[in-house]
């Protein structure tokens, strides 16, 4: 069970399977509000994943929610589609990239 966003982000790097990322090239910007939130750019390129704190100037997709909701999603306590329908998670940009990213981290 994750208790912080840095812990979640570290898990992405630790659990990343380069084979699942074949042909995927892009950046996901996480814009997480509230306590423990922040801006994080996750870049997938050449079957490699890099997480950096801060804003990427031209991400393929921006995922905006609270840190609490992102923790809930990553802990299996919340469904991202339900959060979207409730207006608690917003995606701007490439829905295809967002879907592929979700498949990589699950």
C-alpha positions in Angstrom: 0.0 0.0 0.0 1.5 3.3 -1.1 1.4 6.2 1.4 3.1 8.9 -0.7 3.4 10.1 -4.3 7.2 9.7 -4.3 6.7 6.1 -3.3 4.2 5.6 -6.2 6.6 7.2 -8.7 9.5 5.0 -7.5 7.3 1.9 -8.1 6.8 3.0 -11.7 10.5 2.9 -12.3 11.0 -0.4 -10.3 8.1 -2.3 -11.9 8.6 -0.9 -15.5 8.6 -3.7 -18.1 10.4 -2.4 -21.2 8.8 -5.0 -23.4 5.3 -3.6 -22.7 6.6 -0.2 -23.9 7.8 -1.3 -27.3 6.8 1.4 -29.8 5.6 3.8 -27.1 7.2 7.3 -27.1 5.7 10.2 -25.1 5.3 12.1 -21.9 2.6 12.0 -19.3 2.4 15.0 -17.0 0.9 14.3 -13.6 -0.6 17.5 -12.1 -1.5 16.4 -8.5 -3.1 18.9 -6.2 -3.6 18.9 -2.5 -1.4 17.7 0.3 1.6 15.7 -1.0 0.9 16.7 -4.6 3.1 18.3 -7.2 4.0 18.3 -10.9 5.7 15.2 -12.3 6.7 14.4 -15.9 6.9 10.7 -16.8 8.7 10.1 -20.1 8.6 6.8 -22.0 11.1 6.6 -24.8 13.2 3.8 -26.4 11.6 1.3 -24.0 12.9 3.3 -21.0 10.9 5.2 -18.3 12.1 8.4 -16.6 10.3 10.3 -13.8 11.2 13.9 -13.2 9.7 16.4 -10.8 8.4 19.5 -12.5 6.5 20.4 -15.6 7.3 19.1 -19.1 6.9 21.9 -21.7 5.0 19.8 -24.2 3.5 16.6 -22.7 1.4 14.2 -24.8 -1.2 14.0 -22.0 -1.9 15.8 -18.8 -3.5 13.9 -15.9 -5.0 16.3 -13.3 -6.3 15.1 -10.0 -5.4 15.3 -6.3 -2.6 13.4 -4.7 -5.1 11.5 -2.5 -7.1 10.4 -5.6 -3.9 9.3 -7.4 -2.8 7.3 -4.3 -6.2 5.7 -4.2 -6.0 4.7 -7.9 -2.5 3.2 -7.4 -3.6 1.4 -4.3 -6.6 -0.2 -6.2 -9.1 1.7 -4.0 -10.4 4.0 -6.9 -11.2 3.4 -10.5 -9.8 6.2 -12.8 -12.8 6.0 -15.1 -15.2 6.6 -12.2 -13.1 9.5 -11.0 -13.2 11.0 -14.5 -17.0 10.6 -14.6 -17.2 12.3 -11.2 -15.0 15.2 -12.4 -12.3 14.3 -9.9 -9.7 13.2 -12.5 -9.2 15.1 -15.8 -7.3 14.1 -18.8 -6.2 16.6 -21.5 -4.4 15.5 -24.6 -3.8 12.0 -26.0 -6.3 9.5 -24.5 -4.4 6.8 -26.3 -1.2 7.7 -24.4 -3.1 7.8 -21.1 -4.5 4.4 -21.7 -1.1 2.9 -22.7 0.5 4.5 -19.6 -2.2 3.0 -17.4 -1.5 -0.4 -18.9 2.2 0.0 -18.1 1.8 0.8 -14.5 -0.8 -1.8 -13.7 
